[in-house]
Amino acid sequence: MRPDCINENQGMVPEPFGLVPDAFHQARSLHLEGRLEEALAILNTLFGPQDNAGTVSTEPNACLREAALLKAWCLIELKRHNLCSHWLETARQLGHLNAQDPAAVVLELNLQLFAENYELVQNTAEQLLKDTTGQVDLNLAELRLLLGAALRWQGFLTEAIPHVEFADSAFLVLNEPGRQAVAANFLGWAHLSMGHLNEGRLWFEKSLQINTGLGATLRMAQNYQNLSIVSYKQGNYDLAIELLEKELELVVDSPDMTCRARIAWGNVQRLRGDFTAARRALMEAYTLAPENGLAREEGLALEFLGDVFRDEGNPAEARRYYQRGLAVARALAPRGDLVMELMRREGECLDLEGRHEEAHHVLNDALALCREVGDRFESAVTRRCLGVNSANLGRWKAAGDHLRSAIDTLQSLAARHETMIAEHFLATILARQIDTGNAGAASSRLLDEAWQSALTAQQLNQDLGISFLNNQIQDMISGLARRRLVQGDPSVRPVSFSARMAPASRVIAVSAGMQQVLRTCDGFARYDTPVLITGEQGTGKELLAHRIHETGPRGSRPLVKVNCTTTADDVLARELFGQTRPGKGGLADVPGLLAQAEGGTLLLSDVADLPRSIQGKLMDLLKDGVYRPLGDSRQRRANVRIIATSNIDLKEAVASGRLRPDLHFKLSLMTVPVPALRDRSEDVMPLLDHFLTRLEGSTLSARSLFDFQALDAVSCHHWPGNVAELESVAQRAWLNRDLGQSVRLRRVTGTAGAALEFLLPEGTVNTGSAQVDKQPVGGMTWSSLNVLINRAGGNKSHVARNLGISRVTLYRWLDRLQPGE
C-alpha cells in the first residue's frame, strides 16, 4: 500500500522528533517522480541517521506511520530488500507500525514476491482478500496486484490479468497515479509474456503517459525500454533504437538503467546484423554491471555477447559466454527466465558444433523450463531449435512438428524476426528430408511446403531489411525453384555434383575487385568483339565466359568450348573446323565445333596452347569471319563470337614464340583480368556457402557445417588452387557430412606449404596400416568411395555419374586409394 496524503488535522499533530508535514510531502512528491534516493534522504533525516527516533511511542502516530511506510517503499523499489525488512522490524519496535498493520503486511508480501516465494504470496493474498469487507481501498488494490504478480510468475498468466486490471482501476479511483503506472506496466509485461505484443504495447504506452504526467523520468525511461523490447520483437528495429535513444537521454546519472539500455541497444544492433556496434554496446554494459552490483544485468550482457559470437559463426566461443551467464543466473534464480534463455542458447550452440544428442537433452530441459515459466515466445524459439536439432538427428517428423508449431506461435505473436528464421529453417530441412529418400509419396507436398516457407522467409527478410541473410535466403529460393522446374523422382538420392552446378553464369562477387570484374564483363557482353579472360587456374574464367555469352545478344544460341591443350594438331583442327570427305558431294561429314557454335560463342580454353598451325586459321576467322573445313577447297562463313581464356601472361607466350603477335593483339582488344582468390578474401565464405547450398539442394551454410577452427583455417588459407580448390573442399565436406564422417578441417603446414586437411574421426590413429585411408584423391577416401559403391549396390557407373566423373576416373581413384598398395 502507498501512503495516503496526510489530512489537515493529522498534519498539525506535534511530533517529538521534528517530523514536519511539508518535509513528508516533499519526500512523497520525489517518490512519485521516481527520485527515490532524494526521497529516502529526506526520510532518513526525519527519522534520524540510525533509524532511531529515540523514544518508543505508546501509540502509532499517523504522520510517523505514513513516513515509515513511504521509507519502506523507497527501499523496496531501490531493491534494498534486506534493509527494508530490517526497517519494518525497527518501525514496529519504535511504535510507528502496529504488529498487524495491513499496509506493513503488504510490504512484507512484496518482499516475499522478490524472494520468489510465489505460492506463499498467492495463498496469503487470497486469504487476506477473503477477510476484506469489499470496500475499495489501497490495501485491497495492493493485495490484488500482489495476487496477480504471484500468479504471473507461476505461469498462470490468464488468471493473473483480471487481478492486475482490478488494481489498475482501483488505483485510478483512489488517485494513486504512481501505483496505477506500476500496474499498467505490469499488465504490459503480462501480455508480452503471453505473446500479445500489441496489447503489451498499449499498456506500456499507458504507463508512459501517466509517468510523463508525473514527471517520473526514470520510470518513463523504463517504459521506453519496455516499448523498445516490443518493437524489436516485432522487427521494428529503427523504432526500437529511437526509443532506446530517448531512454539514454533520461538515465545519464543512473548506471543501472544505462546498463540495461546498453544491453537492449546491443541486442537490437545484433538483430540488424551490425555485430561490431552490438559488441561495443554489450561490452560497455558488461563493464557497468559488476561495477554497480547488477548481477542480472551482468548475466544478460553475457547472454547477448554470446549471441553475437553465435551469429558470427563461432558457437564454441558463444558457449563460453553462455556458461558464464548461467553461473550468474542460477545464483539469482535457479529456475528463472534468464536460466531458461541461456539453456536454450547453449543447446543451440551444441547443435551447431555437431554435438546433437547432447544438444537434444539441453534443449528439452530448456523447453520444460519455458513451460514452467509460461513464456510463449521463448517456448516457440526453443521449439525452433529443437526442430533443427531433430533434423540433424534424422528425426524428420519431429523436426517438422517442432518447426511448424514454432511458426504458428511466432506468427500469433507477430514476432517477425524469429518467424523469418523458423520459416528459413523449415524450408531447408524439408529439402534435406526429400534428399534422404525417406519422404516417399509425400515428397511433392513437402517440396511445395518448402517453397512457401522460403517465399515467406524472403518476404520477411525484405520487410525487416536484414542484409546479412540475403544471400542464404536467395540461394535457398534458387535451389527450390530449380527443383520445382525439374520435378523429377524425389525418392532418388541427391543428384550429382555436375547436375547441381546450374545455372553456370551465377557468380558470387562480394569483394570490390570481383564486382569490378562483373561490371567489365557485363559491359563487354553487348559487343561481338573477341574477349580475353586471364587469371590463374581455378579462378572461374570459364564461368565469366558463360556470363558474357548469356548476358549478350547471343545468349539464346549455343556456347561451344574448345580445349586448346589437345596434343595432336590434326585432331584439334578436325574438331574445330570439321572435315569433308571426298566423294560425298562436297558436304562435310564432320561439321566441327565452329559449325555447332553458329550464331553463338566459341570459347577457346587455354588459348596459349593453341598449335601454331591453327593460329593462322584462327586469324582468318577473326579478320574475315571465314574458315575452311579439312579436305574442303571452299571457305565457309562463320557467325560466331570468340572468347578466349589463359592461365598465363600472353605477352610471355608471344615473347617465347608460342603465340603469334597479331593473334595476341586481336584477342586482347577486350581483356578481363580475374584476381586470385587470395586477393579477394571477402569472397571466400560466400563462395563456400554457395557451393554447399548447390550440393545440398537447399540452403546450407559453412557456419552450420564447420566448427570454429575449420572456419578459421578456411579464412587463413591462401588458396593456391583458387575457387576450384574451394569447391573441392565444399564437396568433400558435404560428402563427409552425408556419409556420417568427420567434417573437421585444419590448416597444416608442410614442406610444400600450407594445405587444408580433413581430420580423421576422433579416436582414429593414422598408423599407415592397410586399415587406414590414404591421402584423399578428388576429395574422396577409400572408405567414402566404398560406402557410395555399397549404397549403389556395387554399380560403379552410377557412383561415377553422381560424383560428376567418368567411370575410368573412378577406377583410377580406387587404384590410387587401394589400402596396402
PECOR-V620337 format. One record per residue. N is the residue number from 1. RES is the residue in one letter. D_FIRST is the distance of its C-alpha to the first C-alpha in Angstrom with 1 decimal. Layout:
BEGIN
N;RES;D_FIRST / N;RES;D_FIRST
END
This chain:
BEGIN
1;M;0.0 / 2;R;3.8 / 3;P;6.5 / 4;D;8.9 / 5;C;12.4 / 6;I;14.6 / 7;N;17.3 / 8;E;20.9 / 9;N;21.8 / 10;Q;18.9 / 11;G;19.9 / 12;M;23.4 / 13;V;22.9 / 14;P;25.1 / 15;E;23.6 / 16;P;26.1 / 17;F;24.5 / 18;G;24.8 / 19;L;21.2 / 20;V;21.9 / 21;P;19.5 / 22;D;21.1 / 23;A;20.2 / 24;F;16.5 / 25;H;16.7 / 26;Q;18.7 / 27;A;16.2 / 28;R;13.4 / 29;S;16.1 / 30;L;17.1 / 31;H;13.7 / 32;L;13.7 / 33;E;17.2 / 34;G;16.4 / 35;R;18.5 / 36;L;16.5 / 37;E;19.6 / 38;E;20.5 / 39;A;17.1 / 40;L;17.2 / 41;A;20.8 / 42;I;20.1 / 43;L;17.5 / 44;N;20.1 / 45;T;22.6 / 46;L;20.8 / 47;F;20.3 / 48;G;23.6 / 49;P;24.9 / 50;Q;24.7 / 51;D;21.1 / 52;N;23.2 / 53;A;23.2 / 54;G;26.6 / 55;T;26.1 / 56;V;24.0 / 57;S;22.6 / 58;T;23.6 / 59;E;20.7 / 60;P;17.2 / 61;N;17.3 / 62;A;14.6 / 63;C;15.3 / 64;L;15.3 / 65;R;12.1 / 66;E;10.2 / 67;A;12.4 / 68;A;12.0 / 69;L;8.2 / 70;L;9.2 / 71;K;12.1 / 72;A;10.4 / 73;W;8.7 / 74;C;12.2 / 75;L;13.9 / 76;I;12.1 / 77;E;13.0 / 78;L;16.4 / 79;K;16.8 / 80;R;17.6 / 81;H;16.3 / 82;N;18.8 / 83;L;18.1 / 84;C;14.4 / 85;S;15.5 / 86;H;18.1 / 87;W;16.0 / 88;L;13.7 / 89;E;17.1 / 90;T;18.6 / 91;A;16.0 / 92;R;16.7 / 93;Q;20.4 / 94;L;20.3 / 95;G;18.7 / 96;H;15.7 / 97;L;13.5 / 98;N;14.9 / 99;A;15.8 / 100;Q;13.9 / 101;D;10.8 / 102;P;8.4 / 103;A;5.3 / 104;A;8.0 / 105;V;9.1 / 106;V;6.3 / 107;L;7.2 / 108;E;10.7 / 109;L;10.7 / 110;N;10.0 / 111;L;12.9 / 112;Q;14.9 / 113;L;14.5 / 114;F;16.0 / 115;A;18.6 / 116;E;19.6 / 117;N;19.3 / 118;Y;18.5 / 119;E;20.3 / 120;L;18.5 / 121;V;15.0 / 122;Q;16.6 / 123;N;18.3 / 124;T;15.4 / 125;A;13.1 / 126;E;16.2 / 127;Q;17.0 / 128;L;13.8 / 129;L;14.1 / 130;K;17.6 / 131;D;16.8 / 132;T;14.6 / 133;T;16.7 / 134;G;16.2 / 135;Q;14.8 / 136;V;12.4 / 137;D;9.2 / 138;L;5.5 / 139;N;5.5 / 140;L;8.6 / 141;A;7.9 / 142;E;5.6 / 143;L;8.4 / 144;R;11.0 / 145;L;10.2 / 146;L;10.4 / 147;L;13.5 / 148;G;15.0 / 149;A;14.7 / 150;A;16.4 / 151;L;19.0 / 152;R;19.7 / 153;W;20.4 / 154;Q;22.7 / 155;G;24.6 / 156;F;23.7 / 157;L;23.0 / 158;T;24.3 / 159;E;22.0 / 160;A;18.9 / 161;I;19.4 / 162;P;18.9 / 163;H;15.5 / 164;V;14.3 / 165;E;16.4 / 166;F;14.7 / 167;A;11.3 / 168;D;13.2 / 169;S;14.8 / 170;A;11.9 / 171;F;10.3 / 172;L;13.9 / 173;V;14.4 / 174;L;11.5 / 175;N;12.8 / 176;E;10.1 / 177;P;12.9 / 178;G;11.5 / 179;R;9.0 / 180;Q;12.0 / 181;A;14.2 / 182;V;12.4 / 183;A;12.7 / 184;A;16.3 / 185;N;17.2 / 186;F;16.2 / 187;L;18.3 / 188;G;21.0 / 189;W;21.2 / 190;A;21.3 / 191;H;24.2 / 192;L;25.8 / 193;S;25.9 / 194;M;27.5 / 195;G;30.0 / 196;H;29.0 / 197;L;29.5 / 198;N;29.9 / 199;E;26.7 / 200;G;24.8 / 201;R;26.4 / 202;L;25.3 / 203;W;21.6 / 204;F;22.0 / 205;E;23.9 / 206;K;21.2 / 207;S;18.6 / 208;L;21.4 / 209;Q;22.1 / 210;I;18.6 / 211;N;18.6 / 212;T;22.1 / 213;G;21.3 / 214;L;18.7 / 215;G;21.3 / 216;A;19.1 / 217;T;22.2 / 218;L;21.0 / 219;R;18.7 / 220;M;21.6 / 221;A;23.8 / 222;Q;21.7 / 223;N;22.1 / 224;Y;25.8 / 225;Q;26.2 / 226;N;24.6 / 227;L;27.0 / 228;S;29.8 / 229;I;29.3 / 230;V;29.6 / 231;S;32.7 / 232;Y;34.5 / 233;K;33.9 / 234;Q;35.6 / 235;G;38.3 / 236;N;37.5 / 237;Y;38.2 / 238;D;39.0 / 239;L;35.8 / 240;A;33.9 / 241;I;35.7 / 242;E;35.1 / 243;L;31.3 / 244;L;31.4 / 245;E;33.6 / 246;K;30.9 / 247;E;28.3 / 248;L;30.7 / 249;E;31.3 / 250;L;27.7 / 251;V;27.2 / 252;V;30.4 / 253;D;28.6 / 254;S;26.2 / 255;P;28.2 / 256;D;25.7 / 257;M;25.3 / 258;T;29.0 / 259;C;29.7 / 260;R;27.9 / 261;A;29.5 / 262;R;32.9 / 263;I;32.4 / 264;A;31.8 / 265;W;34.7 / 266;G;37.0 / 267;N;36.2 / 268;V;37.0 / 269;Q;40.2 / 270;R;41.2 / 271;L;40.8 / 272;R;43.0 / 273;G;45.6 / 274;D;45.4 / 275;F;45.3 / 276;T;46.2 / 277;A;43.3 / 278;A;40.9 / 279;R;42.1 / 280;R;41.9 / 281;A;38.2 / 282;L;37.2 / 283;M;39.2 / 284;E;37.4 / 285;A;34.0 / 286;Y;35.3 / 287;T;36.4 / 288;L;33.1 / 289;A;31.0 / 290;P;32.5 / 291;E;32.8 / 292;N;29.1 / 293;G;28.1 / 294;L;27.0 / 295;A;28.1 / 296;R;26.9 / 297;E;28.4 / 298;E;31.6 / 299;G;31.8 / 300;L;31.4 / 301;A;34.0 / 302;L;36.4 / 303;E;35.8 / 304;F;36.8 / 305;L;39.6 / 306;G;41.0 / 307;D;40.8 / 308;V;43.0 / 309;F;45.6 / 310;R;45.5 / 311;D;46.1 / 312;E;48.9 / 313;G;50.6 / 314;N;49.9 / 315;P;48.0 / 316;A;49.0 / 317;E;47.5 / 318;A;44.3 / 319;R;43.9 / 320;R;44.0 / 321;Y;40.9 / 322;Y;39.2 / 323;Q;40.0 / 324;R;38.6 / 325;G;35.4 / 326;L;35.2 / 327;A;35.4 / 328;V;32.4 / 329;A;30.4 / 330;R;31.3 / 331;A;30.1 / 332;L;26.6 / 333;A;26.4 / 334;P;29.7 / 335;R;28.9 / 336;G;26.8 / 337;D;27.6 / 338;L;29.4 / 339;V;31.7 / 340;M;32.4 / 341;E;33.5 / 342;L;35.6 / 343;M;37.4 / 344;R;38.4 / 345;R;39.7 / 346;E;41.7 / 347;G;43.2 / 348;E;44.2 / 349;C;46.0 / 350;L;47.7 / 351;D;49.1 / 352;L;50.3 / 353;E;52.1 / 354;G;53.9 / 355;R;52.1 / 356;H;51.5 / 357;E;51.1 / 358;E;48.7 / 359;A;46.7 / 360;H;46.6 / 361;H;44.9 / 362;V;42.3 / 363;L;41.5 / 364;N;41.2 / 365;D;38.7 / 366;A;36.7 / 367;L;36.9 / 368;A;35.6 / 369;L;32.6 / 370;C;32.0 / 371;R;32.0 / 372;E;29.6 / 373;V;27.1 / 374;G;27.8 / 375;D;28.9 / 376;R;31.6 / 377;F;32.7 / 378;E;33.4 / 379;S;35.0 / 380;A;37.4 / 381;V;38.3 / 382;T;38.9 / 383;R;41.1 / 384;R;43.0 / 385;C;43.7 / 386;L;44.8 / 387;G;47.1 / 388;V;48.9 / 389;N;49.1 / 390;S;50.5 / 391;A;53.2 / 392;N;54.1 / 393;L;54.6 / 394;G;56.8 / 395;R;54.4 / 396;W;54.8 / 397;K;53.3 / 398;A;50.1 / 399;A;50.0 / 400;G;50.4 / 401;D;47.8 / 402;H;45.1 / 403;L;45.8 / 404;R;46.0 / 405;S;42.7 / 406;A;41.1 / 407;I;42.6 / 408;D;41.3 / 409;T;37.7 / 410;L;37.9 / 411;Q;39.5 / 412;S;36.8 / 413;L;34.3 / 414;A;36.5 / 415;A;36.7 / 416;R;40.1 / 417;H;40.8 / 418;E;40.3 / 419;T;42.1 / 420;M;45.0 / 421;I;45.3 / 422;A;45.2 / 423;E;47.8 / 424;H;50.0 / 425;F;49.9 / 426;L;50.6 / 427;A;53.7 / 428;T;54.8 / 429;I;54.5 / 430;L;56.1 / 431;A;59.1 / 432;R;59.3 / 433;Q;59.2 / 434;I;62.2 / 435;D;64.1 / 436;T;63.9 / 437;G;66.0 / 438;N;63.5 / 439;A;62.4 / 440;G;65.6 / 441;A;65.7 / 442;A;62.1 / 443;S;63.0 / 444;S;63.6 / 445;R;60.2 / 446;L;58.4 / 447;L;60.2 / 448;D;59.1 / 449;E;55.5 / 450;A;55.7 / 451;W;57.1 / 452;Q;54.3 / 453;S;51.7 / 454;A;53.6 / 455;L;53.7 / 456;T;49.9 / 457;A;49.3 / 458;Q;51.7 / 459;Q;50.0 / 460;L;46.5 / 461;N;48.0 / 462;Q;49.5 / 463;D;46.4 / 464;L;44.3 / 465;G;47.2 / 466;I;47.1 / 467;S;50.6 / 468;F;50.8 / 469;L;50.9 / 470;N;53.5 / 471;N;56.5 / 472;Q;55.2 / 473;I;54.3 / 474;Q;57.5 / 475;D;59.6 / 476;M;58.0 / 477;I;58.7 / 478;S;62.3 / 479;G;62.9 / 480;L;61.6 / 481;A;63.7 / 482;R;66.8 / 483;R;66.1 / 484;R;65.7 / 485;L;69.0 / 486;V;70.9 / 487;Q;69.4 / 488;G;71.7 / 489;D;71.4 / 490;P;67.8 / 491;S;68.7 / 492;V;70.8 / 493;R;69.5 / 494;P;68.4 / 495;V;71.4 / 496;S;73.3 / 497;F;72.3 / 498;S;74.9 / 499;A;73.6 / 500;R;70.1 / 501;M;71.4 / 502;A;71.6 / 503;P;71.1 / 504;A;73.2 / 505;S;72.5 / 506;R;68.8 / 507;V;68.4 / 508;I;65.3 / 509;A;65.1 / 510;V;62.0 / 511;S;63.9 / 512;A;65.3 / 513;G;68.8 / 514;M;68.8 / 515;Q;67.3 / 516;Q;70.2 / 517;V;72.6 / 518;L;71.2 / 519;R;71.5 / 520;T;75.1 / 521;C;75.9 / 522;D;74.5 / 523;G;76.5 / 524;F;79.7 / 525;A;79.2 / 526;R;80.7 / 527;Y;84.1 / 528;D;87.1 / 529;T;87.8 / 530;P;87.8 / 531;V;84.7 / 532;L;84.7 / 533;I;81.6 / 534;T;81.7 / 535;G;79.5 / 536;E;79.3 / 537;Q;79.7 / 538;G;76.6 / 539;T;74.9 / 540;G;74.9 / 541;K;78.0 / 542;E;79.0 / 543;L;75.5 / 544;L;75.8 / 545;A;79.3 / 546;H;77.8 / 547;R;75.2 / 548;I;77.9 / 549;H;80.0 / 550;E;77.2 / 551;T;75.8 / 552;G;79.3 / 553;P;81.6 / 554;R;83.2 / 555;G;80.1 / 556;S;81.3 / 557;R;84.5 / 558;P;85.0 / 559;L;84.3 / 560;V;86.9 / 561;K;86.7 / 562;V;89.7 / 563;N;89.6 / 564;C;92.0 / 565;T;92.2 / 566;T;94.7 / 567;T;97.5 / 568;A;100.5 / 569;D;101.3 / 570;D;103.1 / 571;V;100.3 / 572;L;97.8 / 573;A;100.2 / 574;R;100.8 / 575;E;97.0 / 576;L;96.4 / 577;F;99.4 / 578;G;100.5 / 579;Q;104.1 / 580;T;107.0 / 581;R;109.7 / 582;P;113.3 / 583;G;114.7 / 584;K;111.5 / 585;G;112.2 / 586;G;110.6 / 587;L;107.1 / 588;A;104.7 / 589;D;104.0 / 590;V;100.9 / 591;P;98.9 / 592;G;97.0 / 593;L;93.5 / 594;L;94.4 / 595;A;95.4 / 596;Q;92.2 / 597;A;90.1 / 598;E;91.9 / 599;G;89.6 / 600;G;86.9 / 601;T;86.4 / 602;L;88.4 / 603;L;86.3 / 604;L;88.5 / 605;S;86.6 / 606;D;87.7 / 607;V;90.2 / 608;A;91.6 / 609;D;93.2 / 610;L;95.1 / 611;P;98.8 / 612;R;101.1 / 613;S;103.3 / 614;I;100.5 / 615;Q;99.1 / 616;G;102.1 / 617;K;101.5 / 618;L;97.8 / 619;M;98.9 / 620;D;101.1 / 621;L;98.1 / 622;L;95.9 / 623;K;98.6 / 624;D;100.3 / 625;G;98.0 / 626;V;100.9 / 627;Y;101.6 / 628;R;104.4 / 629;P;103.9 / 630;L;106.0 / 631;G;109.5 / 632;D;109.2 / 633;S;111.3 / 634;R;109.1 / 635;Q;106.0 / 636;R;102.8 / 637;R;100.1 / 638;A;96.5 / 639;N;93.4 / 640;V;90.9 / 641;R;88.5 / 642;I;88.7 / 643;I;85.6 / 644;A;86.5 / 645;T;84.4 / 646;S;85.3 / 647;N;83.8 / 648;I;86.1 / 649;D;87.0 / 650;L;89.8 / 651;K;91.3 / 652;E;92.1 / 653;A;93.6 / 654;V;95.8 / 655;A;96.9 / 656;S;97.9 / 657;G;99.8 / 658;R;97.6 / 659;L;96.7 / 660;R;98.7 / 661;P;97.6 / 662;D;98.0 / 663;L;95.9 / 664;H;93.2 / 665;F;93.3 / 666;K;93.1 / 667;L;90.2 / 668;S;88.1 / 669;L;88.0 / 670;M;84.4 / 671;T;82.7 / 672;V;79.3 / 673;P;78.5 / 674;V;75.7 / 675;P;73.7 / 676;A;73.4 / 677;L;70.1 / 678;R;69.7 / 679;D;69.7 / 680;R;66.9 / 681;S;64.3 / 682;E;61.6 / 683;D;63.4 / 684;V;63.5 / 685;M;60.1 / 686;P;60.3 / 687;L;63.9 / 688;L;62.9 / 689;D;60.1 / 690;H;62.7 / 691;F;65.3 / 692;L;62.8 / 693;T;61.5 / 694;R;65.1 / 695;L;66.0 / 696;E;62.9 / 697;G;63.4 / 698;S;59.7 / 699;T;57.3 / 700;L;57.5 / 701;S;56.4 / 702;A;57.7 / 703;R;54.2 / 704;S;53.7 / 705;L;57.1 / 706;F;57.6 / 707;D;55.7 / 708;F;54.8 / 709;Q;58.1 / 710;A;60.1 / 711;L;58.4 / 712;D;59.1 / 713;A;62.7 / 714;V;63.1 / 715;S;61.7 / 716;C;64.0 / 717;H;67.2 / 718;H;70.0 / 719;W;71.2 / 720;P;75.0 / 721;G;75.3 / 722;N;73.0 / 723;V;71.3 / 724;A;73.7 / 725;E;72.6 / 726;L;68.9 / 727;E;69.6 / 728;S;71.4 / 729;V;68.3 / 730;A;66.2 / 731;Q;68.7 / 732;R;68.8 / 733;A;65.1 / 734;W;64.8 / 735;L;67.6 / 736;N;66.2 / 737;R;62.8 / 738;D;64.5 / 739;L;66.6 / 740;G;63.8 / 741;Q;65.2 / 742;S;63.6 / 743;V;62.6 / 744;R;62.1 / 745;L;63.9 / 746;R;64.9 / 747;R;67.0 / 748;V;70.0 / 749;T;72.4 / 750;G;76.1 / 751;T;79.5 / 752;A;79.4 / 753;G;76.1 / 754;A;72.5 / 755;A;72.0 / 756;L;69.2 / 757;E;69.5 / 758;F;67.6 / 759;L;66.9 / 760;L;68.0 / 761;P;65.3 / 762;E;63.8 / 763;G;66.1 / 764;T;69.2 / 765;V;71.8 / 766;N;74.4 / 767;T;77.5 / 768;G;80.0 / 769;S;81.1 / 770;A;82.1 / 771;Q;78.6 / 772;V;76.8 / 773;D;76.6 / 774;K;78.5 / 775;Q;77.2 / 776;P;76.0 / 777;V;78.4 / 778;G;77.0 / 779;G;73.5 / 780;M;74.6 / 781;T;75.4 / 782;W;77.8 / 783;S;75.0 / 784;S;73.1 / 785;L;76.4 / 786;N;77.3 / 787;V;74.0 / 788;L;74.6 / 789;I;78.1 / 790;N;77.1 / 791;R;74.5 / 792;A;77.3 / 793;G;79.5 / 794;G;81.8 / 795;N;82.4 / 796;K;82.7 / 797;S;83.5 / 798;H;80.2 / 799;V;78.4 / 800;A;80.3 / 801;R;79.3 / 802;N;75.6 / 803;L;75.9 / 804;G;77.8 / 805;I;80.9 / 806;S;84.4 / 807;R;85.6 / 808;V;88.0 / 809;T;85.1 / 810;L;83.2 / 811;Y;86.3 / 812;R;86.6 / 813;W;83.0 / 814;L;83.6 / 815;D;86.7 / 816;R;85.0 / 817;L;82.0 / 818;Q;84.2 / 819;P;83.1 / 820;G;85.9 / 821;E;87.9
END
